Amino acid sequence: MSRVIAPHYHNPHQARKTPPTPYEDLLGDSIERAYAQGLHDAAGLVGYLNKCGPFAPNGVAWTEEMFSAEMKRLGA
């Protein structure tokens, strides 16, 4: 009798230590809406976030550098 074993994969959400914060949920939702509109580059995403929110963590408009740093922080 042979048995097929499904390959293992890593789901990033399985590694989370805490549930997402409201800010993380809002940011993720906004990025998904930007992607749905065909915005895939940093400039397009930053422009969308500045128009539709949420604001950057310090409450000011996003820059590409801030967006990159925030994505790095959230992915750590």
N, CA, C and O atoms as a Maestro MAE file, in Angstrom:
{
 s_m_m2io_version
 :::
 2.0.0
}

f_m_ct {
 s_m_title
 :::
 protein
 m_atom[304] {
  # First column is atom index #
  i_m_mmod_type
  r_m_x_coord
  r_m_y_coord
  r_m_z_coord
  i_m_residue_number
  s_m_chain_name
  s_m_pdb_residue_name
  s_m_pdb_atom_name
  i_m_atomic_number
  :::
  1 25 0.844 -1.159 0.000 1 A "MET " " N  " 7
  2 3 0.000 0.000 0.000 1 A "MET " " CA " 6
  3 2 0.902 1.239 0.000 1 A "MET " " C  " 6
  4 15 1.797 1.358 0.837 1 A "MET " " O  " 8
  5 25 0.665 2.158 -0.938 2 A "SER " " N  " 7
  6 3 1.441 3.396 -0.971 2 A "SER " " CA " 6
  7 2 0.566 4.558 -0.540 2 A "SER " " C  " 6
  8 15 -0.653 4.563 -0.712 2 A "SER " " O  " 8
  9 25 1.227 5.513 0.011 3 A "ARG " " N  " 7
  10 3 0.508 6.684 0.507 3 A "ARG " " CA " 6
  11 2 1.178 7.944 -0.021 3 A "ARG " " C  " 6
  12 15 2.402 8.064 0.025 3 A "ARG " " O  " 8
  13 25 0.395 8.866 -0.513 4 A "VAL " " N  " 7
  14 3 0.928 10.132 -1.016 4 A "VAL " " CA " 6
  15 2 0.912 11.135 0.127 4 A "VAL " " C  " 6
  16 15 -0.113 11.360 0.771 4 A "VAL " " O  " 8
  17 25 2.066 11.725 0.358 5 A "ILE " " N  " 7
  18 3 2.182 12.729 1.410 5 A "ILE " " CA " 6
  19 2 2.265 14.095 0.745 5 A "ILE " " C  " 6
  20 15 3.107 14.328 -0.122 5 A "ILE " " O  " 8
  21 25 1.398 14.976 1.153 6 A "ALA " " N  " 7
  22 3 1.392 16.334 0.584 6 A "ALA " " CA " 6
  23 2 2.698 17.046 0.926 6 A "ALA " " C  " 6
  24 15 3.219 16.890 2.029 6 A "ALA " " O  " 8
  25 25 3.228 17.827 -0.017 7 A "PRO " " N  " 7
  26 3 4.463 18.569 0.283 7 A "PRO " " CA " 6
  27 2 4.211 19.605 1.374 7 A "PRO " " C  " 6
  28 15 3.113 20.146 1.506 7 A "PRO " " O  " 8
  29 25 5.247 19.861 2.140 8 A "HIS " " N  " 7
  30 3 5.154 20.868 3.196 8 A "HIS " " CA " 6
  31 2 5.360 22.253 2.587 8 A "HIS " " C  " 6
  32 15 6.129 22.417 1.640 8 A "HIS " " O  " 8
  33 25 4.694 23.204 3.116 9 A "TYR " " N  " 7
  34 3 4.887 24.579 2.692 9 A "TYR " " CA " 6
  35 2 4.745 25.479 3.911 9 A "TYR " " C  " 6
  36 15 4.171 25.098 4.932 9 A "TYR " " O  " 8
  37 25 5.272 26.654 3.774 10 A "HIS " " N  " 7
  38 3 5.226 27.621 4.879 10 A "HIS " " CA " 6
  39 2 4.192 28.681 4.557 10 A "HIS " " C  " 6
  40 15 4.315 29.389 3.558 10 A "HIS " " O  " 8
  41 25 3.193 28.793 5.382 11 A "ASN " " N  " 7
  42 3 2.209 29.848 5.265 11 A "ASN " " CA " 6
  43 2 2.639 30.951 6.232 11 A "ASN " " C  " 6
  44 15 2.648 30.724 7.442 11 A "ASN " " O  " 8
  45 25 2.996 32.146 5.733 12 A "PRO " " N  " 7
  46 3 3.497 33.197 6.627 12 A "PRO " " CA " 6
  47 2 2.573 33.500 7.802 12 A "PRO " " C  " 6
  48 15 3.047 33.866 8.878 12 A "PRO " " O  " 8
  49 25 1.259 33.353 7.615 13 A "HIS " " N  " 7
  50 3 0.337 33.659 8.707 13 A "HIS " " CA " 6
  51 2 0.437 32.641 9.836 13 A "HIS " " C  " 6
  52 15 0.051 32.933 10.969 13 A "HIS " " O  " 8
  53 25 0.949 31.455 9.540 14 A "GLN " " N  " 7
  54 3 1.128 30.457 10.588 14 A "GLN " " CA " 6
  55 2 2.248 30.868 11.542 14 A "GLN " " C  " 6
  56 15 2.286 30.420 12.688 14 A "GLN " " O  " 8
  57 25 3.140 31.704 11.078 15 A "ALA " " N  " 7
  58 3 4.283 32.108 11.888 15 A "ALA " " CA " 6
  59 2 4.000 33.356 12.724 15 A "ALA " " C  " 6
  60 15 4.839 33.767 13.525 15 A "ALA " " O  " 8
  61 25 2.845 33.950 12.548 16 A "ARG " " N  " 7
  62 3 2.522 35.166 13.308 16 A "ARG " " CA " 6
  63 2 2.384 34.833 14.778 16 A "ARG " " C  " 6
  64 15 1.809 33.809 15.149 16 A "ARG " " O  " 8
  65 25 2.911 35.699 15.597 17 A "LYS " " N  " 7
  66 3 2.804 35.504 17.041 17 A "LYS " " CA " 6
  67 2 1.541 36.151 17.606 17 A "LYS " " C  " 6
  68 15 1.057 35.755 18.666 17 A "LYS " " O  " 8
  69 25 1.013 37.142 16.898 18 A "THR " " N  " 7
  70 3 -0.196 37.850 17.333 18 A "THR " " CA " 6
  71 2 -1.079 38.094 16.113 18 A "THR " " C  " 6
  72 15 -0.597 38.081 14.981 18 A "THR " " O  " 8
  73 25 -2.365 38.313 16.343 19 A "PRO " " N  " 7
  74 3 -3.222 38.659 15.203 19 A "PRO " " CA " 6
  75 2 -2.850 40.037 14.652 19 A "PRO " " C  " 6
  76 15 -2.258 40.846 15.366 19 A "PRO " " O  " 8
  77 25 -3.193 40.312 13.387 20 A "PRO " " N  " 7
  78 3 -2.875 41.627 12.830 20 A "PRO " " CA " 6
  79 2 -3.588 42.741 13.602 20 A "PRO " " C  " 6
  80 15 -4.698 42.562 14.103 20 A "PRO " " O  " 8
  81 25 -2.930 43.880 13.680 21 A "THR " " N  " 7
  82 3 -3.522 45.048 14.322 21 A "THR " " CA " 6
  83 2 -4.524 45.682 13.359 21 A "THR " " C  " 6
  84 15 -4.496 45.395 12.162 21 A "THR " " O  " 8
  85 25 -5.403 46.536 13.866 22 A "PRO " " N  " 7
  86 3 -6.321 47.249 12.954 22 A "PRO " " CA " 6
  87 2 -5.563 48.019 11.865 22 A "PRO " " C  " 6
  88 15 -5.998 48.052 10.713 22 A "PRO " " O  " 8
  89 25 -4.433 48.637 12.227 23 A "TYR " " N  " 7
  90 3 -3.616 49.356 11.248 23 A "TYR " " CA " 6
  91 2 -3.121 48.402 10.160 23 A "TYR " " C  " 6
  92 15 -3.191 48.732 8.976 23 A "TYR " " O  " 8
  93 25 -2.623 47.221 10.547 24 A "GLU " " N  " 7
  94 3 -2.138 46.259 9.570 24 A "GLU " " CA " 6
  95 2 -3.265 45.778 8.661 24 A "GLU " " C  " 6
  96 15 -3.060 45.596 7.461 24 A "GLU " " O  " 8
  97 25 -4.447 45.574 9.223 25 A "ASP " " N  " 7
  98 3 -5.602 45.185 8.411 25 A "ASP " " CA " 6
  99 2 -5.956 46.272 7.400 25 A "ASP " " C  " 6
  100 15 -6.187 45.976 6.228 25 A "ASP " " O  " 8
  101 25 -5.999 47.527 7.846 26 A "LEU " " N  " 7
  102 3 -6.325 48.640 6.941 26 A "LEU " " CA " 6
  103 2 -5.281 48.784 5.840 26 A "LEU " " C  " 6
  104 15 -5.617 48.979 4.671 26 A "LEU " " O  " 8
  105 25 -4.017 48.687 6.225 27 A "LEU " " N  " 7
  106 3 -2.940 48.820 5.249 27 A "LEU " " CA " 6
  107 2 -3.008 47.695 4.223 27 A "LEU " " C  " 6
  108 15 -2.901 47.938 3.021 27 A "LEU " " O  " 8
  109 25 -3.185 46.476 4.693 28 A "GLY " " N  " 7
  110 3 -3.289 45.339 3.775 28 A "GLY " " CA " 6
  111 2 -4.468 45.462 2.831 28 A "GLY " " C  " 6
  112 15 -4.345 45.191 1.637 28 A "GLY " " O  " 8
  113 25 -5.618 45.874 3.368 29 A "ASP " " N  " 7
  114 3 -6.807 46.052 2.523 29 A "ASP " " CA " 6
  115 2 -6.573 47.115 1.458 29 A "ASP " " C  " 6
  116 15 -6.974 46.947 0.306 29 A "ASP " " O  " 8
  117 25 -5.924 48.208 1.845 30 A "SER " " N  " 7
  118 3 -5.671 49.291 0.902 30 A "SER " " CA " 6
  119 2 -4.688 48.846 -0.189 30 A "SER " " C  " 6
  120 15 -4.862 49.183 -1.360 30 A "SER " " O  " 8
  121 25 -3.669 48.099 0.198 31 A "ILE " " N  " 7
  122 3 -2.705 47.595 -0.791 31 A "ILE " " CA " 6
  123 2 -3.398 46.632 -1.748 31 A "ILE " " C  " 6
  124 15 -3.129 46.658 -2.949 31 A "ILE " " O  " 8
  125 25 -4.274 45.795 -1.241 32 A "GLU " " N  " 7
  126 3 -5.019 44.877 -2.119 32 A "GLU " " CA " 6
  127 2 -5.886 45.643 -3.106 32 A "GLU " " C  " 6
  128 15 -5.970 45.262 -4.274 32 A "GLU " " O  " 8
  129 25 -6.537 46.720 -2.657 33 A "ARG " " N  " 7
  130 3 -7.363 47.529 -3.569 33 A "ARG " " CA " 6
  131 2 -6.487 48.195 -4.634 33 A "ARG " " C  " 6
  132 15 -6.887 48.293 -5.794 33 A "ARG " " O  " 8
  133 25 -5.299 48.652 -4.243 34 A "ALA " " N  " 7
  134 3 -4.381 49.269 -5.209 34 A "ALA " " CA " 6
  135 2 -3.954 48.240 -6.252 34 A "ALA " " C  " 6
  136 15 -3.932 48.537 -7.447 34 A "ALA " " O  " 8
  137 25 -3.616 47.034 -5.805 35 A "TYR " " N  " 7
  138 3 -3.238 45.975 -6.746 35 A "TYR " " CA " 6
  139 2 -4.379 45.672 -7.699 35 A "TYR " " C  " 6
  140 15 -4.153 45.466 -8.891 35 A "TYR " " O  " 8
  141 25 -5.599 45.641 -7.188 36 A "ALA " " N  " 7
  142 3 -6.768 45.344 -8.027 36 A "ALA " " CA " 6
  143 2 -6.946 46.396 -9.114 36 A "ALA " " C  " 6
  144 15 -7.528 46.115 -10.161 36 A "ALA " " O  " 8
  145 25 -6.448 47.608 -8.869 37 A "GLN " " N  " 7
  146 3 -6.542 48.681 -9.865 37 A "GLN " " CA " 6
  147 2 -5.334 48.701 -10.798 37 A "GLN " " C  " 6
  148 15 -5.200 49.592 -11.637 37 A "GLN " " O  " 8
  149 25 -4.455 47.707 -10.642 38 A "GLY " " N  " 7
  150 3 -3.295 47.606 -11.527 38 A "GLY " " CA " 6
  151 2 -2.068 48.353 -11.054 38 A "GLY " " C  " 6
  152 15 -1.104 48.493 -11.806 38 A "GLY " " O  " 8
  153 25 -2.085 48.836 -9.826 39 A "LEU " " N  " 7
  154 3 -0.930 49.549 -9.282 39 A "LEU " " CA " 6
  155 2 -0.012 48.532 -8.604 39 A "LEU " " C  " 6
  156 15 -0.366 47.941 -7.584 39 A "LEU " " O  " 8
  157 25 1.173 48.337 -9.188 40 A "HIS " " N  " 7
  158 3 2.065 47.302 -8.672 40 A "HIS " " CA " 6
  159 2 3.445 47.831 -8.311 40 A "HIS " " C  " 6
  160 15 4.231 47.117 -7.689 40 A "HIS " " O  " 8
  161 25 3.751 49.048 -8.682 41 A "ASP " " N  " 7
  162 3 5.069 49.587 -8.351 41 A "ASP " " CA " 6
  163 2 4.969 50.464 -7.108 41 A "ASP " " C  " 6
  164 15 3.880 50.882 -6.713 41 A "ASP " " O  " 8
  165 25 6.120 50.735 -6.500 42 A "ALA " " N  " 7
  166 3 6.146 51.498 -5.245 42 A "ALA " " CA " 6
  167 2 5.510 52.874 -5.415 42 A "ALA " " C  " 6
  168 15 4.752 53.311 -4.550 42 A "ALA " " O  " 8
  169 25 5.802 53.555 -6.506 43 A "ALA " " N  " 7
  170 3 5.248 54.899 -6.715 43 A "ALA " " CA " 6
  171 2 3.721 54.852 -6.789 43 A "ALA " " C  " 6
  172 15 3.044 55.702 -6.211 43 A "ALA " " O  " 8
  173 25 3.185 53.867 -7.493 44 A "GLY " " N  " 7
  174 3 1.740 53.741 -7.600 44 A "GLY " " CA " 6
  175 2 1.087 53.402 -6.269 44 A "GLY " " C  " 6
  176 15 0.041 53.955 -5.928 44 A "GLY " " O  " 8
  177 25 1.701 52.492 -5.517 45 A "LEU " " N  " 7
  178 3 1.159 52.119 -4.208 45 A "LEU " " CA " 6
  179 2 1.196 53.294 -3.245 45 A "LEU " " C  " 6
  180 15 0.227 53.542 -2.527 45 A "LEU " " O  " 8
  181 25 2.301 54.014 -3.227 46 A "VAL " " N  " 7
  182 3 2.429 55.178 -2.335 46 A "VAL " " CA " 6
  183 2 1.400 56.235 -2.700 46 A "VAL " " C  " 6
  184 15 0.768 56.814 -1.817 46 A "VAL " " O  " 8
  185 25 1.225 56.493 -3.989 47 A "GLY " " N  " 7
  186 3 0.224 57.464 -4.420 47 A "GLY " " CA " 6
  187 2 -1.175 57.051 -3.986 47 A "GLY " " C  " 6
  188 15 -1.962 57.888 -3.545 47 A "GLY " " O  " 8
  189 25 -1.487 55.759 -4.111 48 A "TYR " " N  " 7
  190 3 -2.795 55.270 -3.706 48 A "TYR " " CA " 6
  191 2 -2.984 55.410 -2.201 48 A "TYR " " C  " 6
  192 15 -4.037 55.860 -1.748 48 A "TYR " " O  " 8
  193 25 -1.982 55.032 -1.429 49 A "LEU " " N  " 7
  194 3 -2.080 55.148 0.035 49 A "LEU " " CA " 6
  195 2 -2.259 56.602 0.460 49 A "LEU " " C  " 6
  196 15 -3.030 56.891 1.375 49 A "LEU " " O  " 8
  197 25 -1.556 57.511 -0.195 50 A "ASN " " N  " 7
  198 3 -1.693 58.925 0.163 50 A "ASN " " CA " 6
  199 2 -3.076 59.463 -0.186 50 A "ASN " " C  " 6
  200 15 -3.569 60.386 0.463 50 A "ASN " " O  " 8
  201 25 -3.700 58.888 -1.206 51 A "LYS " " N  " 7
  202 3 -5.038 59.324 -1.612 51 A "LYS " " CA " 6
  203 2 -6.125 58.668 -0.756 51 A "LYS " " C  " 6
  204 15 -7.091 59.324 -0.367 51 A "LYS " " O  " 8
  205 25 -5.966 57.368 -0.464 52 A "CYS " " N  " 7
  206 3 -7.041 56.593 0.165 52 A "CYS " " CA " 6
  207 2 -6.761 56.148 1.597 52 A "CYS " " C  " 6
  208 15 -7.673 55.696 2.289 52 A "CYS " " O  " 8
  209 25 -5.520 56.268 2.049 53 A "GLY " " N  " 7
  210 3 -5.183 55.883 3.412 53 A "GLY " " CA " 6
  211 2 -4.849 54.415 3.532 53 A "GLY " " C  " 6
  212 15 -4.994 53.660 2.571 53 A "GLY " " O  " 8
  213 25 -4.413 54.012 4.680 54 A "PRO " " N  " 7
  214 3 -4.171 54.819 5.874 54 A "PRO " " CA " 6
  215 2 -2.883 55.625 5.746 54 A "PRO " " C  " 6
  216 15 -2.031 55.345 4.903 54 A "PRO " " O  " 8
  217 25 -2.767 56.635 6.608 55 A "PHE " " N  " 7
  218 3 -1.545 57.427 6.645 55 A "PHE " " CA " 6
  219 2 -0.369 56.562 7.070 55 A "PHE " " C  " 6
  220 15 -0.545 55.458 7.584 55 A "PHE " " O  " 8
  221 25 0.821 57.077 6.850 56 A "ALA " " N  " 7
  222 3 2.040 56.408 7.320 56 A "ALA " " CA " 6
  223 2 2.007 56.349 8.850 56 A "ALA " " C  " 6
  224 15 1.262 57.100 9.479 56 A "ALA " " O  " 8
  225 25 2.804 55.465 9.452 57 A "PRO " " N  " 7
  226 3 2.758 55.297 10.910 57 A "PRO " " CA " 6
  227 2 2.929 56.591 11.712 57 A "PRO " " C  " 6
  228 15 2.365 56.720 12.798 57 A "PRO " " O  " 8
  229 25 3.685 57.529 11.199 58 A "ASN " " N  " 7
  230 3 3.889 58.781 11.935 58 A "ASN " " CA " 6
  231 2 2.824 59.825 11.606 58 A "ASN " " C  " 6
  232 15 2.934 60.973 12.036 58 A "ASN " " O  " 8
  233 25 1.786 59.437 10.841 59 A "GLY " " N  " 7
  234 3 0.659 60.328 10.567 59 A "GLY " " CA " 6
  235 2 0.848 61.284 9.406 59 A "GLY " " C  " 6
  236 15 0.009 62.155 9.179 59 A "GLY " " O  " 8
  237 25 1.932 61.134 8.672 60 A "VAL " " N  " 7
  238 3 2.176 62.018 7.522 60 A "VAL " " CA " 6
  239 2 1.995 61.232 6.226 60 A "VAL " " C  " 6
  240 15 1.724 60.031 6.243 60 A "VAL " " O  " 8
  241 25 2.150 61.928 5.114 61 A "ALA " " N  " 7
  242 3 2.033 61.281 3.804 61 A "ALA " " CA " 6
  243 2 3.168 60.266 3.618 61 A "ALA " " C  " 6
  244 15 4.274 60.439 4.131 61 A "ALA " " O  " 8
  245 25 2.858 59.203 2.868 62 A "TRP " " N  " 7
  246 3 3.841 58.169 2.577 62 A "TRP " " CA " 6
  247 2 4.879 58.674 1.588 62 A "TRP " " C  " 6
  248 15 4.585 59.518 0.741 62 A "TRP " " O  " 8
  249 25 6.082 58.158 1.700 63 A "THR " " N  " 7
  250 3 7.109 58.273 0.665 63 A "THR " " CA " 6
  251 2 7.501 56.848 0.295 63 A "THR " " C  " 6
  252 15 7.190 55.910 1.029 63 A "THR " " O  " 8
  253 25 8.170 56.681 -0.821 64 A "GLU " " N  " 7
  254 3 8.596 55.335 -1.209 64 A "GLU " " CA " 6
  255 2 9.543 54.738 -0.173 64 A "GLU " " C  " 6
  256 15 9.494 53.540 0.103 64 A "GLU " " O  " 8
  257 25 10.403 55.576 0.398 65 A "GLU " " N  " 7
  258 3 11.353 55.092 1.409 65 A "GLU " " CA " 6
  259 2 10.615 54.628 2.669 65 A "GLU " " C  " 6
  260 15 10.944 53.590 3.242 65 A "GLU " " O  " 8
  261 25 9.613 55.411 3.092 66 A "MET " " N  " 7
  262 3 8.839 55.036 4.275 66 A "MET " " CA " 6
  263 2 8.055 53.759 4.015 66 A "MET " " C  " 6
  264 15 7.968 52.894 4.887 66 A "MET " " O  " 8
  265 25 7.484 53.634 2.820 67 A "PHE " " N  " 7
  266 3 6.723 52.441 2.480 67 A "PHE " " CA " 6
  267 2 7.631 51.206 2.507 67 A "PHE " " C  " 6
  268 15 7.262 50.172 3.061 67 A "PHE " " O  " 8
  269 25 8.796 51.319 1.917 68 A "SER " " N  " 7
  270 3 9.740 50.204 1.904 68 A "SER " " CA " 6
  271 2 10.160 49.813 3.333 68 A "SER " " C  " 6
  272 15 10.212 48.630 3.669 68 A "SER " " O  " 8
  273 25 10.452 50.801 4.150 69 A "ALA " " N  " 7
  274 3 10.844 50.534 5.541 69 A "ALA " " CA " 6
  275 2 9.707 49.878 6.321 69 A "ALA " " C  " 6
  276 15 9.944 48.977 7.126 69 A "ALA " " O  " 8
  277 25 8.476 50.326 6.088 70 A "GLU " " N  " 7
  278 3 7.331 49.760 6.795 70 A "GLU " " CA " 6
  279 2 7.059 48.323 6.365 70 A "GLU " " C  " 6
  280 15 6.732 47.477 7.197 70 A "GLU " " O  " 8
  281 25 7.193 48.044 5.069 71 A "MET " " N  " 7
  282 3 7.006 46.679 4.594 71 A "MET " " CA " 6
  283 2 8.074 45.760 5.189 71 A "MET " " C  " 6
  284 15 7.792 44.618 5.550 71 A "MET " " O  " 8
  285 25 9.295 46.270 5.287 72 A "LYS " " N  " 7
  286 3 10.367 45.497 5.905 72 A "LYS " " CA " 6
  287 2 10.075 45.229 7.370 72 A "LYS " " C  " 6
  288 15 10.265 44.112 7.853 72 A "LYS " " O  " 8
  289 25 9.611 46.251 8.078 73 A "ARG " " N  " 7
  290 3 9.300 46.117 9.508 73 A "ARG " " CA " 6
  291 2 8.176 45.109 9.714 73 A "ARG " " C  " 6
  292 15 8.268 44.242 10.584 73 A "ARG " " O  " 8
  293 25 7.129 45.219 8.927 74 A "LEU " " N  " 7
  294 3 5.988 44.317 9.090 74 A "LEU " " CA " 6
  295 2 6.326 42.896 8.685 74 A "LEU " " C  " 6
  296 15 5.724 41.949 9.192 74 A "LEU " " O  " 8
  297 25 7.275 42.732 7.785 75 A "GLY " " N  " 7
  298 3 7.662 41.397 7.346 75 A "GLY " " CA " 6
  299 2 8.679 40.737 8.244 75 A "GLY " " C  " 6
  300 15 8.987 39.557 8.077 75 A "GLY " " O  " 8
  301 25 9.203 41.486 9.195 76 A "ALA " " N  " 7
  302 3 10.258 40.926 10.083 76 A "ALA " " CA " 6
  303 2 9.720 39.893 11.025 76 A "ALA " " C  " 6
  304 15 10.471 39.336 11.825 76 A "ALA " " O  " 8
  :::
 }
 m_bond[303] {
  # First column is bond index #
  i_m_from
  i_m_to
  i_m_order
  :::
  1 1 2 1
  2 2 3 1
  3 3 4 2
  4 3 5 1
  5 5 6 1
  6 6 7 1
  7 7 8 2
  8 7 9 1
  9 9 10 1
  10 10 11 1
  11 11 12 2
  12 11 13 1
  13 13 14 1
  14 14 15 1
  15 15 16 2
  16 15 17 1
  17 17 18 1
  18 18 19 1
  19 19 20 2
  20 19 21 1
  21 21 22 1
  22 22 23 1
  23 23 24 2
  24 23 25 1
  25 25 26 1
  26 26 27 1
  27 27 28 2
  28 27 29 1
  29 29 30 1
  30 30 31 1
  31 31 32 2
  32 31 33 1
  33 33 34 1
  34 34 35 1
  35 35 36 2
  36 35 37 1
  37 37 38 1
  38 38 39 1
  39 39 40 2
  40 39 41 1
  41 41 42 1
  42 42 43 1
  43 43 44 2
  44 43 45 1
  45 45 46 1
  46 46 47 1
  47 47 48 2
  48 47 49 1
  49 49 50 1
  50 50 51 1
  51 51 52 2
  52 51 53 1
  53 53 54 1
  54 54 55 1
  55 55 56 2
  56 55 57 1
  57 57 58 1
  58 58 59 1
  59 59 60 2
  60 59 61 1
  61 61 62 1
  62 62 63 1
  63 63 64 2
  64 63 65 1
  65 65 66 1
  66 66 67 1
  67 67 68 2
  68 67 69 1
  69 69 70 1
  70 70 71 1
  71 71 72 2
  72 71 73 1
  73 73 74 1
  74 74 75 1
  75 75 76 2
  76 75 77 1
  77 77 78 1
  78 78 79 1
  79 79 80 2
  80 79 81 1
  81 81 82 1
  82 82 83 1
  83 83 84 2
  84 83 85 1
  85 85 86 1
  86 86 87 1
  87 87 88 2
  88 87 89 1
  89 89 90 1
  90 90 91 1
  91 91 92 2
  92 91 93 1
  93 93 94 1
  94 94 95 1
  95 95 96 2
  96 95 97 1
  97 97 98 1
  98 98 99 1
  99 99 100 2
  100 99 101 1
  101 101 102 1
  102 102 103 1
  103 103 104 2
  104 103 105 1
  105 105 106 1
  106 106 107 1
  107 107 108 2
  108 107 109 1
  109 109 110 1
  110 110 111 1
  111 111 112 2
  112 111 113 1
  113 113 114 1
  114 114 115 1
  115 115 116 2
  116 115 117 1
  117 117 118 1
  118 118 119 1
  119 119 120 2
  120 119 121 1
  121 121 122 1
  122 122 123 1
  123 123 124 2
  124 123 125 1
  125 125 126 1
  126 126 127 1
  127 127 128 2
  128 127 129 1
  129 129 130 1
  130 130 131 1
  131 131 132 2
  132 131 133 1
  133 133 134 1
  134 134 135 1
  135 135 136 2
  136 135 137 1
  137 137 138 1
  138 138 139 1
  139 139 140 2
  140 139 141 1
  141 141 142 1
  142 142 143 1
  143 143 144 2
  144 143 145 1
  145 145 146 1
  146 146 147 1
  147 147 148 2
  148 147 149 1
  149 149 150 1
  150 150 151 1
  151 151 152 2
  152 151 153 1
  153 153 154 1
  154 154 155 1
  155 155 156 2
  156 155 157 1
  157 157 158 1
  158 158 159 1
  159 159 160 2
  160 159 161 1
  161 161 162 1
  162 162 163 1
  163 163 164 2
  164 163 165 1
  165 165 166 1
  166 166 167 1
  167 167 168 2
  168 167 169 1
  169 169 170 1
  170 170 171 1
  171 171 172 2
  172 171 173 1
  173 173 174 1
  174 174 175 1
  175 175 176 2
  176 175 177 1
  177 177 178 1
  178 178 179 1
  179 179 180 2
  180 179 181 1
  181 181 182 1
  182 182 183 1
  183 183 184 2
  184 183 185 1
  185 185 186 1
  186 186 187 1
  187 187 188 2
  188 187 189 1
  189 189 190 1
  190 190 191 1
  191 191 192 2
  192 191 193 1
  193 193 194 1
  194 194 195 1
  195 195 196 2
  196 195 197 1
  197 197 198 1
  198 198 199 1
  199 199 200 2
  200 199 201 1
  201 201 202 1
  202 202 203 1
  203 203 204 2
  204 203 205 1
  205 205 206 1
  206 206 207 1
  207 207 208 2
  208 207 209 1
  209 209 210 1
  210 210 211 1
  211 211 212 2
  212 211 213 1
  213 213 214 1
  214 214 215 1
  215 215 216 2
  216 215 217 1
  217 217 218 1
  218 218 219 1
  219 219 220 2
  220 219 221 1
  221 221 222 1
  222 222 223 1
  223 223 224 2
  224 223 225 1
  225 225 226 1
  226 226 227 1
  227 227 228 2
  228 227 229 1
  229 229 230 1
  230 230 231 1
  231 231 232 2
  232 231 233 1
  233 233 234 1
  234 234 235 1
  235 235 236 2
  236 235 237 1
  237 237 238 1
  238 238 239 1
  239 239 240 2
  240 239 241 1
  241 241 242 1
  242 242 243 1
  243 243 244 2
  244 243 245 1
  245 245 246 1
  246 246 247 1
  247 247 248 2
  248 247 249 1
  249 249 250 1
  250 250 251 1
  251 251 252 2
  252 251 253 1
  253 253 254 1
  254 254 255 1
  255 255 256 2
  256 255 257 1
  257 257 258 1
  258 258 259 1
  259 259 260 2
  260 259 261 1
  261 261 262 1
  262 262 263 1
  263 263 264 2
  264 263 265 1
  265 265 266 1
  266 266 267 1
  267 267 268 2
  268 267 269 1
  269 269 270 1
  270 270 271 1
  271 271 272 2
  272 271 273 1
  273 273 274 1
  274 274 275 1
  275 275 276 2
  276 275 277 1
  277 277 278 1
  278 278 279 1
  279 279 280 2
  280 279 281 1
  281 281 282 1
  282 282 283 1
  283 283 284 2
  284 283 285 1
  285 285 286 1
  286 286 287 1
  287 287 288 2
  288 287 289 1
  289 289 290 1
  290 290 291 1
  291 291 292 2
  292 291 293 1
  293 293 294 1
  294 294 295 1
  295 295 296 2
  296 295 297 1
  297 297 298 1
  298 298 299 1
  299 299 300 2
  300 299 301 1
  301 301 302 1
  302 302 303 1
  303 303 304 2
  :::
 }
}
